[in-house]
Amino acid sequence: MKVIALFVIAGSVCLFNGCGGGSSPQARVQPAPSVTLSAAPTSFVVGQSVTLTWSSTNATSCNASSNPAEGDWSGIEPTTGSQAVVPGAAGAVSYTLQCTGAGGSASGAASVTGTIGPLTITSSAPPDGTAGQLYNAHSVRCVRGSPGCHCIFFNICFRFISSFPFSASGGLTPYTWNWAADAGSSLPAGLTVTNGIIAGTPTTPGAYKVLVTVADSESPTISTSAHYTITIQKPPPPIISTDQPVAAGAIHLPYSFSFLVSQGTAPFTWSAPSTPPGLSLSTDGVLSGTPTATGSFTLSLTLADSFSQSDTHDFEVDIFAHGFEATTGAMHDARFEHTATLLSTGNVLVAGGAGTAAELFDPAAGGSFSATGPMASSHDDGATGTALLTPDHRVLIAGGAAVFAASAELFDPASGTFTTTGSMSPIRQHHTATLLPNGKILVAGGLDTDGIASNSADLYDPATGKFTATGNMNNARWFHTATLLSNGLVLIAGGEDANGQPLASAELYDPIAGTFTATDDLQTARFSHTATLLGNHKVLIVGGTGDGANGLTSAELYDPTNATFTATGTLKVARYLHTATLLNDGTVLVTGGQSASQIPLASAEVFHPSPETFSFTGSMLTGRIQHVATLLNDGSVLVTGGIDTEGNVLANAERYH
């Protein structure tokens, strides 16, 4: 009886609650999937597209196929969708989409019929080209460092390629292309057709008739042709550049000048019927040699390019009695905005512009440089300090450096060492330093630590090694000049003010009173000019700029007797950031600088106090700005460093004789 009771209870549980391991008959039945597939259009020309559209119900995945495989449809597809395909075969093409779901699988089918269309060349006529230049050139992106790759920014790089692609329709792809000379013509040399693309660099001008043929992949093949004329033009004719004036030379000094081409196709050939005495012209356009006569000579140049095109131009080549030659050796360090101070020994101390490095130029040792120092601090990096010979034959170097410096130090020629001395207050750069009759040194103006022009001034006393403040200037200024007059006063002229404006104002410093007083204004506001005390006690103001971009040709004279500026002779070339050096014969040598072109000048000229005129003299061997010119004991002028026409900081040096 107990066993029967348990069975009944268990049966009751299954009856009312159901037993695991099964489901109701309704839950086991799933609907079967259905699929529809259509194609439009049902007829096509090989190469055209066909759009397949499909939908399904009760499906979770679908797989596509085509027969033949060239139907361009296969693989997993969504359960509903639309897709354009390009059948690659003619004749009947069938498409099948099989979809699967929980209730089984189903498939849909569609078919289309393809025909092969007529083979036709569809591209436009090939463009004309230019000899010596890439045919139909255009730029493409490239990877930095790859051949022919040019980068305008770090990761923006491109190179030029030559390509003109032919195109066709109809027939059966892939196509095969070729070309041939047509109607007794010839193919343009330098161009080829590969895989239907013209590329290369044509070499010979002319009109070329070509026959372009395309064949398809049918068996047998179908082909069609087109006739074209490709004209290869001559490149632009050569032009002799006249941007740079021909360098002037000096008799018995080595001379070299390279003429430049502004357009044309290399290789070039230069010629001239005659050259100045002692000079010859190479076929690559270099006029060189050692002049044997002074005078102004006409050089009639002819430039021919590789296509027998030519240009002619007449140049004047001036050979003077004085000029420049390279020193025996270059400086150990490239420098600009440095200092070069003539020592009592006759040597020149070159300092700044290259960290703490300093060196000596010895005219007696074949014009060579040797290292000395080093300095205790940097006085360089495009932020000029000053160097001045003290009465005890030492050199005071003060201020400068890109981070601004108040430091100062003394160079002792006897020991070849630098020692620190008192510091300026305030910190300054692009200031002036002037030795006074009482042996003290006036340091005036410049930029302060905020990069603002200052009106403050200091006096340095070599006896105590200290700087002390003196009276302030009437105008804050930098890029000005300071000149000791024969009456013991110091003329401060021009410069740029705290608002970045050029100054015409000038003032006089009285060492006895320790004050600045205004004097006559310059005729022209200017900065980055030069000021030179002449033998007649007047001060020559030369060049400069009023806007920081265009050089001035004007010059003026300051006369201490009546405290006035008057206009004087005009420079042959506008210039600023140049040098001006009083020569032993009382004339003033003006070298380098730049004008409106922003290109450092190699030209030099001489100011003659009587009759107050400028005349050209031999050119420097290198165009340069922010260089230094120093008069040597033998009357020659040493020119060191600076920045050249390519923006390079220079280590080379030259001498004017």
VMD Tcl script that draws the C-alpha trace (Angstrom):
set ca {
  {0.00 0.00 0.00}
  {2.86 2.46 0.68}
  {4.37 1.95 -2.76}
  {1.10 2.69 -4.55}
  {0.65 5.90 -2.58}
  {4.06 7.22 -3.60}
  {3.35 6.56 -7.28}
  {0.13 8.49 -7.13}
  {1.83 11.46 -5.55}
  {4.57 11.47 -8.17}
  {2.05 11.21 -10.95}
  {0.13 14.11 -9.48}
  {3.23 16.28 -9.65}
  {3.82 15.53 -13.35}
  {0.15 16.03 -14.14}
  {-0.18 19.52 -12.75}
  {3.32 20.91 -13.19}
  {4.76 19.03 -16.15}
  {7.99 17.07 -16.07}
  {11.37 18.33 -17.25}
  {13.03 17.18 -20.49}
  {10.23 18.07 -22.93}
  {7.97 20.86 -24.17}
  {4.50 21.32 -25.46}
  {3.76 20.32 -29.09}
  {3.17 23.98 -29.99}
  {6.70 25.08 -28.82}
  {8.50 22.49 -30.96}
  {7.12 23.78 -34.33}
  {9.15 26.73 -36.01}
  {8.07 28.43 -39.24}
  {10.27 27.77 -42.27}
  {12.28 30.68 -43.80}
  {11.28 32.28 -47.08}
  {13.57 34.14 -49.53}
  {12.92 36.45 -52.49}
  {15.71 37.60 -54.84}
  {15.44 39.81 -57.92}
  {17.92 41.30 -60.39}
  {17.62 44.45 -62.48}
  {18.19 44.82 -65.31}
  {17.93 41.24 -66.44}
  {19.98 41.99 -69.54}
  {23.32 43.76 -69.35}
  {26.44 44.55 -71.28}
  {29.60 43.09 -69.76}
  {31.20 45.78 -67.66}
  {27.88 47.30 -66.58}
  {26.42 46.76 -63.13}
  {23.36 44.76 -62.10}
  {21.46 45.48 -58.89}
  {20.42 42.50 -56.76}
  {17.65 43.05 -54.21}
  {16.53 40.47 -51.67}
  {14.54 39.90 -48.51}
  {13.83 36.96 -46.22}
  {11.66 35.98 -43.30}
  {12.41 33.70 -40.37}
  {16.07 33.62 -41.38}
  {19.12 34.35 -39.26}
  {21.88 34.05 -41.87}
  {22.27 34.09 -45.64}
  {24.97 32.97 -48.06}
  {25.29 34.20 -51.67}
  {26.72 32.52 -54.75}
  {26.81 33.06 -58.50}
  {27.26 30.77 -61.48}
  {29.65 31.28 -63.13}
  {31.88 32.74 -60.44}
  {32.44 35.84 -62.59}
  {28.97 36.91 -61.49}
  {30.69 38.94 -58.74}
  {28.48 37.81 -55.81}
  {29.51 35.40 -53.06}
  {29.87 35.02 -49.33}
  {27.79 35.94 -46.30}
  {25.11 38.59 -46.83}
  {22.55 40.22 -44.52}
  {19.04 38.74 -44.46}
  {17.67 41.79 -46.29}
  {19.55 44.10 -48.63}
  {20.53 45.43 -52.02}
  {23.86 45.33 -53.83}
  {25.27 46.35 -57.20}
  {27.44 43.72 -58.86}
  {29.41 43.77 -62.10}
  {29.21 40.40 -63.85}
  {32.44 39.63 -65.61}
  {31.08 37.09 -68.05}
  {28.73 37.07 -71.00}
  {25.76 34.70 -71.35}
  {23.48 33.46 -68.58}
  {24.49 34.27 -65.04}
  {22.48 32.89 -62.13}
  {22.46 34.18 -58.58}
  {21.40 32.17 -55.53}
  {20.82 33.30 -51.96}
  {20.36 30.54 -49.38}
  {19.09 31.59 -45.97}
  {18.86 29.50 -42.80}
  {16.71 29.89 -39.69}
  {15.42 27.82 -36.78}
  {12.69 26.37 -39.01}
  {15.10 25.20 -41.71}
  {16.49 26.80 -44.86}
  {15.24 28.28 -48.09}
  {16.76 29.80 -51.19}
  {15.94 32.44 -53.75}
  {17.30 32.71 -57.27}
  {17.56 35.25 -60.06}
  {19.23 35.17 -63.43}
  {20.50 37.73 -65.92}
  {21.88 37.52 -69.41}
  {24.99 39.39 -70.47}
  {26.26 40.38 -73.85}
  {29.65 41.76 -74.82}
  {29.40 45.37 -76.01}
  {31.49 46.92 -78.75}
  {35.05 47.70 -77.68}
  {35.53 51.47 -77.61}
  {38.34 53.77 -76.42}
  {36.65 56.25 -74.08}
  {39.57 58.33 -72.81}
  {40.21 61.82 -74.11}
  {43.10 62.57 -76.43}
  {46.51 62.48 -74.71}
  {47.67 65.97 -73.69}
  {50.69 67.69 -75.20}
  {53.94 67.74 -73.24}
  {57.13 69.73 -72.77}
  {60.58 68.38 -73.52}
  {62.69 67.81 -70.44}
  {59.69 67.84 -68.10}
  {57.58 65.02 -66.63}
  {54.69 64.22 -68.94}
  {51.29 65.15 -67.50}
  {52.91 65.55 -64.07}
  {50.88 65.61 -60.89}
  {51.67 65.20 -57.21}
  {50.92 62.22 -54.99}
  {51.48 61.68 -51.29}
  {54.61 59.78 -50.31}
  {56.53 58.55 -47.28}
  {59.30 60.78 -45.93}
  {62.68 59.51 -47.06}
  {61.42 57.65 -50.13}
  {63.01 58.50 -53.51}
  {61.83 61.80 -54.96}
  {59.77 62.61 -51.87}
  {59.62 66.25 -50.76}
  {58.17 67.28 -47.41}
  {56.72 70.72 -46.68}
  {55.96 69.73 -43.09}
  {57.11 66.73 -41.08}
  {54.36 64.38 -42.28}
  {53.04 66.22 -45.34}
  {55.12 64.82 -48.16}
  {54.61 64.52 -51.88}
  {56.38 63.61 -55.08}
  {55.63 64.25 -58.73}
  {54.75 61.39 -61.07}
  {54.05 61.21 -64.79}
  {50.91 59.43 -65.95}
  {48.08 59.64 -68.46}
  {45.73 56.62 -68.34}
  {43.80 55.41 -71.38}
  {40.33 53.97 -70.75}
  {37.94 51.78 -72.75}
  {34.50 50.22 -72.53}
  {32.97 47.09 -74.03}
  {34.77 43.92 -74.90}
  {35.96 41.61 -72.19}
  {38.44 42.80 -69.57}
  {41.33 42.81 -68.86}
  {42.51 44.93 -71.77}
  {45.89 44.98 -73.47}
  {47.22 48.33 -74.73}
  {50.00 49.30 -77.09}
  {50.95 52.16 -79.34}
  {52.90 52.59 -82.53}
  {54.14 55.34 -84.80}
  {51.49 56.42 -87.27}
  {51.66 57.79 -90.82}
  {55.41 57.92 -91.19}
  {55.89 59.58 -87.81}
  {57.81 58.28 -84.80}
  {57.03 57.75 -81.16}
  {57.95 60.60 -78.77}
  {61.31 59.65 -77.28}
  {61.23 59.29 -73.51}
  {57.58 58.20 -73.29}
  {56.27 54.65 -72.89}
  {52.86 52.99 -72.58}
  {52.55 50.36 -69.85}
  {49.21 48.83 -68.87}
  {47.44 51.60 -70.74}
  {49.32 54.46 -69.05}
  {51.60 56.94 -70.84}
  {54.50 57.99 -68.60}
  {58.01 59.37 -68.80}
  {59.90 62.53 -69.70}
  {59.87 63.47 -73.39}
  {63.26 64.48 -74.69}
  {62.73 65.84 -78.19}
  {60.31 68.58 -79.29}
  {58.03 67.86 -82.25}
  {54.57 66.72 -83.39}
  {54.17 62.94 -83.10}
  {51.38 60.95 -84.76}
  {50.62 57.77 -82.82}
  {48.22 54.85 -83.22}
  {46.85 53.58 -79.89}
  {45.34 50.06 -79.92}
  {43.38 48.23 -77.23}
  {42.54 44.50 -77.32}
  {40.17 42.65 -75.00}
  {40.37 39.15 -73.47}
  {37.85 37.36 -75.70}
  {38.88 34.37 -77.74}
  {39.36 35.40 -80.44}
  {40.22 38.87 -79.22}
  {38.52 42.06 -80.34}
  {40.60 45.22 -80.81}
  {40.09 48.82 -81.78}
  {42.43 51.74 -82.45}
  {42.50 55.53 -82.33}
  {44.76 58.07 -84.03}
  {46.28 60.92 -81.99}
  {48.83 63.67 -82.42}
  {50.97 64.47 -79.37}
  {52.92 67.70 -79.59}
  {56.04 68.00 -77.45}
  {56.82 71.68 -76.96}
  {60.22 73.18 -76.37}
  {60.72 74.12 -72.70}
  {60.85 77.80 -71.70}
  {64.06 79.37 -73.01}
  {66.93 80.01 -70.61}
  {67.14 83.33 -68.82}
  {70.30 84.72 -67.28}
  {69.51 85.88 -63.74}
  {70.14 89.55 -63.01}
  {68.95 89.40 -59.39}
  {72.49 89.67 -58.01}
  {74.86 92.38 -59.23}
  {78.18 91.12 -60.53}
  {80.78 91.23 -57.78}
  {83.42 93.90 -58.18}
  {87.03 92.73 -58.05}
  {90.42 94.18 -57.23}
  {93.61 94.15 -59.24}
  {96.08 91.37 -58.35}
  {93.58 89.69 -55.96}
  {91.85 86.36 -56.76}
  {88.38 86.83 -58.23}
  {85.46 84.46 -58.74}
  {81.80 85.06 -59.53}
  {79.17 82.52 -60.59}
  {76.39 83.60 -62.93}
  {72.96 82.09 -62.31}
  {70.10 80.79 -64.48}
  {66.50 81.63 -63.60}
  {64.91 79.16 -66.07}
  {65.81 76.77 -68.88}
  {66.86 73.15 -69.25}
  {70.30 71.85 -68.30}
  {72.97 71.23 -69.31}
  {73.85 74.85 -70.02}
  {76.78 76.35 -71.87}
  {78.11 79.86 -71.19}
  {80.24 81.90 -73.53}
  {81.55 85.44 -73.99}
  {83.60 86.95 -76.81}
  {85.95 88.66 -74.34}
  {86.54 88.97 -70.61}
  {88.28 91.53 -68.36}
  {92.10 91.21 -68.43}
  {93.26 88.31 -66.27}
  {89.81 86.71 -66.04}
  {88.24 83.83 -67.97}
  {84.72 82.42 -68.25}
  {84.18 78.68 -67.83}
  {81.47 76.87 -69.78}
  {79.52 76.45 -66.53}
  {79.27 80.20 -65.98}
  {82.08 80.99 -63.52}
  {84.10 84.15 -64.17}
  {87.41 83.73 -62.36}
  {91.10 84.54 -62.32}
  {93.30 87.38 -61.09}
  {92.54 90.78 -62.64}
  {95.54 92.52 -64.17}
  {93.95 95.90 -64.91}
  {91.53 98.27 -63.23}
  {88.49 99.72 -64.92}
  {84.88 99.01 -65.85}
  {84.56 96.21 -68.40}
  {81.54 95.06 -70.41}
  {80.98 91.30 -70.38}
  {78.60 90.12 -73.12}
  {77.27 86.78 -71.90}
  {75.47 84.15 -73.94}
  {73.70 81.24 -72.26}
  {72.60 78.23 -74.34}
  {70.49 75.35 -73.03}
  {70.20 71.73 -74.14}
  {67.54 72.65 -76.72}
  {69.74 75.20 -78.49}
  {67.76 78.08 -77.01}
  {69.79 81.01 -75.77}
  {69.76 84.27 -73.84}
  {72.23 87.14 -73.93}
  {72.91 89.90 -71.45}
  {75.60 92.52 -70.94}
  {77.11 92.95 -67.48}
  {79.50 95.55 -66.15}
  {82.46 94.08 -64.28}
  {84.31 96.64 -62.17}
  {87.90 96.03 -61.17}
  {89.20 98.40 -58.49}
  {92.54 99.15 -56.92}
  {91.32 97.72 -53.60}
  {89.33 94.62 -52.69}
  {88.93 91.49 -50.57}
  {90.78 88.20 -50.31}
  {90.14 85.18 -48.10}
  {92.14 84.76 -44.91}
  {94.50 81.81 -44.69}
  {92.27 80.02 -42.23}
  {88.65 80.18 -41.11}
  {87.47 80.76 -37.57}
  {87.13 77.72 -35.34}
  {83.44 78.53 -34.77}
  {80.75 79.99 -37.03}
  {79.43 83.25 -35.53}
  {77.16 86.23 -36.08}
  {76.41 89.32 -33.98}
  {79.72 88.64 -32.27}
  {82.52 91.07 -31.42}
  {85.99 91.48 -32.94}
  {88.32 93.81 -31.02}
  {91.78 94.98 -32.08}
  {94.23 94.40 -29.22}
  {97.33 96.42 -28.43}
  {99.33 93.42 -29.67}
  {97.87 93.81 -33.16}
  {95.86 90.61 -32.82}
  {92.05 90.58 -32.90}
  {89.92 89.02 -30.16}
  {86.81 87.38 -31.63}
  {84.21 86.54 -28.98}
  {80.51 85.77 -28.69}
  {78.16 84.43 -31.31}
  {79.24 80.84 -30.53}
  {78.60 80.02 -26.88}
  {81.57 80.72 -24.63}
  {84.13 80.06 -27.37}
  {86.63 82.80 -28.22}
  {89.60 82.99 -30.57}
  {92.45 85.22 -31.69}
  {93.27 86.35 -35.22}
  {96.98 86.87 -35.82}
  {97.73 88.92 -38.97}
  {101.43 88.11 -38.64}
  {100.90 84.35 -38.58}
  {99.59 84.18 -42.12}
  {96.18 85.42 -41.07}
  {95.17 82.44 -38.95}
  {92.83 81.94 -35.99}
  {93.67 80.17 -32.72}
  {91.45 79.34 -29.76}
  {91.69 81.30 -26.53}
  {89.59 81.64 -23.39}
  {86.92 80.34 -23.03}
  {84.62 83.06 -21.68}
  {82.92 82.59 -18.36}
  {79.47 83.25 -19.84}
  {77.77 83.18 -23.23}
  {77.38 86.57 -24.92}
  {75.78 85.51 -28.19}
  {72.88 83.78 -29.92}
  {71.67 86.69 -31.98}
  {71.55 89.04 -29.01}
  {74.58 91.24 -29.28}
  {76.82 92.01 -26.35}
  {79.60 94.59 -26.54}
  {83.39 94.37 -26.38}
  {85.64 97.37 -25.78}
  {89.36 97.85 -25.24}
  {90.02 99.43 -21.85}
  {92.87 101.87 -21.11}
  {94.87 99.04 -19.49}
  {94.67 97.02 -22.76}
  {92.14 94.51 -21.48}
  {88.79 93.91 -23.22}
  {85.48 94.42 -21.43}
  {82.71 92.12 -22.71}
  {79.27 92.93 -21.36}
  {75.68 91.77 -21.80}
  {74.07 89.96 -24.69}
  {73.00 86.28 -24.88}
  {69.61 84.92 -25.92}
  {68.50 84.64 -22.27}
  {69.68 88.21 -21.58}
  {72.77 88.80 -19.49}
  {73.89 91.33 -16.93}
  {77.25 89.58 -16.67}
  {80.50 91.18 -17.74}
  {84.05 89.90 -17.95}
  {87.54 91.05 -18.83}
  {89.93 89.44 -21.28}
  {93.64 89.73 -20.48}
  {95.75 89.40 -23.66}
  {98.82 88.62 -21.58}
  {97.33 85.48 -20.03}
  {94.69 84.71 -22.66}
  {92.05 84.30 -19.96}
  {88.68 85.79 -19.07}
  {87.75 86.85 -15.53}
  {84.35 88.03 -14.35}
  {83.88 91.60 -13.23}
  {80.93 93.59 -11.89}
  {77.49 93.03 -13.38}
  {75.37 95.60 -15.17}
  {72.10 96.82 -13.75}
  {69.75 96.35 -15.46}
  {70.27 93.32 -17.70}
  {70.53 94.37 -21.35}
  {71.32 93.36 -24.94}
  {71.69 95.27 -28.24}
  {73.08 98.16 -26.21}
  {76.12 100.34 -26.93}
  {79.43 100.70 -25.07}
  {81.66 103.75 -25.48}
  {85.10 104.45 -23.97}
  {85.10 107.93 -22.39}
  {88.09 110.29 -22.04}
  {88.17 109.63 -18.28}
  {88.75 105.91 -18.89}
  {85.26 104.86 -17.88}
  {82.88 103.09 -20.25}
  {79.35 104.30 -20.99}
  {76.81 101.50 -21.53}
  {73.49 102.81 -22.85}
  {70.06 101.53 -23.87}
  {69.31 98.11 -25.30}
  {66.56 95.64 -24.46}
  {65.66 94.68 -20.91}
  {64.54 91.27 -19.65}
  {61.01 91.88 -20.98}
  {62.35 92.58 -24.46}
  {61.47 96.28 -24.16}
  {63.81 99.10 -25.11}
  {65.42 100.79 -22.10}
  {66.49 104.40 -21.52}
  {68.88 103.55 -18.68}
  {72.66 103.92 -18.80}
  {75.58 102.63 -16.70}
  {79.19 103.63 -16.24}
  {81.85 100.93 -15.88}
  {85.00 101.88 -13.98}
  {87.94 99.58 -14.84}
  {89.70 100.72 -11.67}
  {86.97 99.33 -9.39}
  {85.46 96.74 -11.73}
  {81.97 98.02 -10.98}
  {79.00 99.38 -12.91}
  {77.11 102.38 -11.51}
  {73.99 104.04 -12.86}
  {74.25 107.40 -14.57}
  {71.58 109.69 -16.00}
  {68.83 108.21 -18.16}
  {68.52 108.91 -21.88}
  {65.60 111.05 -23.04}
  {64.38 108.17 -25.24}
  {64.41 104.43 -24.67}
  {66.21 102.88 -27.65}
  {68.02 99.87 -29.08}
  {69.73 99.22 -32.43}
  {71.04 102.78 -32.02}
  {74.61 104.11 -32.29}
  {76.89 105.81 -29.78}
  {79.93 107.81 -30.96}
  {82.56 109.61 -28.88}
  {83.00 113.10 -30.31}
  {86.26 115.02 -30.35}
  {84.80 117.40 -27.72}
  {84.42 114.53 -25.24}
  {80.64 114.21 -25.55}
  {78.90 111.05 -26.77}
  {76.40 111.27 -29.63}
  {73.48 108.82 -29.30}
  {71.52 108.62 -32.57}
  {68.44 106.84 -33.89}
  {67.41 103.33 -32.96}
  {64.07 101.73 -32.27}
  {61.90 102.83 -29.35}
  {59.89 100.83 -26.81}
  {56.92 100.75 -29.21}
  {58.96 99.35 -32.09}
  {59.05 102.66 -33.95}
  {62.18 104.05 -35.65}
  {63.69 107.09 -33.98}
  {64.96 110.30 -35.55}
  {65.88 111.74 -32.17}
  {69.47 112.14 -31.01}
  {71.05 113.18 -27.73}
  {74.41 114.02 -26.22}
  {75.90 112.49 -23.08}
  {78.13 114.74 -20.96}
  {80.56 112.58 -18.92}
  {81.25 115.45 -16.51}
  {77.62 116.19 -15.71}
  {76.48 112.59 -16.15}
  {73.42 113.73 -18.11}
  {71.85 113.37 -21.55}
  {70.53 116.39 -23.46}
  {68.61 116.45 -26.73}
  {70.33 117.59 -29.90}
  {69.21 118.02 -33.52}
  {67.08 115.22 -35.00}
  {68.29 112.98 -37.77}
  {67.00 113.89 -41.22}
  {65.56 110.35 -41.46}
  {64.38 108.08 -38.64}
  {66.45 104.90 -38.74}
  {67.83 101.91 -36.85}
  {70.43 99.22 -37.65}
  {72.54 101.98 -39.19}
  {76.21 102.84 -38.60}
  {77.90 105.94 -37.18}
  {81.57 106.74 -37.86}
  {83.68 109.62 -36.51}
  {85.55 111.22 -39.41}
  {88.89 112.98 -39.40}
  {87.10 116.35 -39.73}
  {85.32 115.63 -36.41}
  {81.95 115.10 -38.07}
  {79.95 111.88 -37.62}
  {78.85 109.94 -40.71}
  {75.47 108.18 -40.35}
  {74.99 105.54 -43.06}
  {71.98 103.48 -44.18}
  {69.82 101.57 -41.75}
  {66.12 100.87 -42.04}
  {62.91 102.59 -41.05}
  {60.66 99.55 -41.16}
  {62.88 96.52 -40.56}
  {62.45 95.34 -44.16}
  {63.76 97.98 -46.55}
  {67.25 99.39 -46.41}
  {67.98 103.10 -46.78}
  {70.35 104.69 -49.28}
  {70.47 107.97 -47.40}
  {73.40 109.17 -45.31}
  {73.90 112.26 -43.17}
  {76.59 114.13 -41.29}
  {76.45 115.42 -37.73}
  {78.53 118.55 -37.14}
  {79.38 119.05 -33.44}
  {80.24 122.72 -34.02}
  {76.63 123.64 -34.76}
  {74.96 120.46 -33.44}
  {73.06 119.74 -36.67}
  {72.48 116.84 -39.05}
  {72.66 117.49 -42.80}
  {72.14 115.16 -45.74}
  {75.24 113.94 -47.55}
  {76.02 111.62 -50.48}
  {73.75 108.68 -51.30}
  {74.78 105.04 -50.99}
  {75.10 103.09 -54.22}
  {73.06 100.28 -52.64}
  {70.44 100.52 -49.89}
  {71.60 98.56 -46.86}
  {71.18 97.87 -43.15}
  {72.85 95.44 -40.73}
  {76.08 96.43 -42.52}
  {79.44 97.67 -41.21}
  {81.28 100.99 -41.63}
  {85.02 101.27 -40.90}
  {87.20 104.39 -40.93}
  {90.29 103.69 -43.03}
  {93.72 105.21 -42.53}
  {93.27 107.51 -45.54}
  {90.18 109.10 -43.95}
  {87.64 107.31 -46.14}
  {84.98 104.95 -44.76}
  {84.56 101.35 -45.97}
  {80.93 100.15 -45.96}
  {80.40 96.39 -46.35}
  {77.54 93.95 -46.75}
  {74.16 94.25 -45.07}
  {70.86 93.70 -46.81}
  {68.31 95.77 -48.70}
  {64.68 95.28 -49.70}
  {65.42 91.87 -51.22}
  {66.39 90.52 -47.76}
  {69.44 88.93 -49.42}
  {72.83 89.55 -47.77}
  {74.98 91.76 -49.96}
  {78.54 91.11 -51.07}
  {78.97 94.62 -52.42}
  {81.11 97.22 -50.69}
  {81.53 100.94 -51.16}
  {83.70 103.76 -49.88}
  {82.62 107.17 -48.56}
  {84.90 110.04 -49.49}
  {84.59 112.96 -47.00}
  {85.52 115.30 -49.81}
  {83.42 115.68 -51.96}
  {81.00 113.66 -49.73}
  {80.30 110.87 -52.22}
  {80.10 107.08 -52.21}
  {81.81 104.88 -54.81}
  {81.94 101.13 -55.26}
  {85.04 99.18 -54.35}
  {85.88 95.49 -54.69}
  {83.09 93.20 -53.45}
  {83.41 90.77 -50.58}
  {83.86 87.12 -51.49}
  {80.69 86.26 -49.55}
  {77.46 88.20 -49.12}
  {76.88 88.67 -45.39}
  {74.88 90.48 -42.71}
  {75.43 90.85 -38.95}
  {79.16 90.44 -39.49}
  {82.00 92.47 -37.95}
  {84.68 94.57 -39.66}
  {87.87 95.50 -37.78}
  {90.65 97.86 -38.92}
  {94.05 96.21 -38.49}
  {97.35 97.95 -37.77}
  {98.53 97.48 -41.36}
  {95.51 99.41 -42.67}
  {93.65 96.36 -43.96}
  {90.17 95.46 -42.69}
  {89.29 92.04 -41.26}
  {85.70 90.91 -41.91}
  {84.50 87.96 -39.82}
  {81.41 85.76 -39.62}
  {77.84 86.84 -40.18}
  {75.01 85.16 -42.09}
  {75.24 84.41 -45.83}
  {72.70 84.36 -48.65}
  {71.61 80.81 -47.75}
  {70.97 81.69 -44.10}
  {74.12 79.89 -42.94}
  {76.11 81.24 -40.01}
  {79.65 81.78 -41.28}
  {83.05 80.75 -39.98}
  {84.97 82.21 -42.90}
  {86.76 85.54 -42.89}
  {88.28 87.89 -45.46}
  {90.52 90.96 -45.58}
  {90.16 94.21 -47.47}
  {93.37 95.63 -48.90}
}
mol new
graphics top color blue
foreach p $ca { graphics top sphere $p radius 0.5 }
foreach p [lrange $ca 0 end-1] q [lrange $ca 1 end] { graphics top cylinder $p $q radius 0.2 }
display resetview
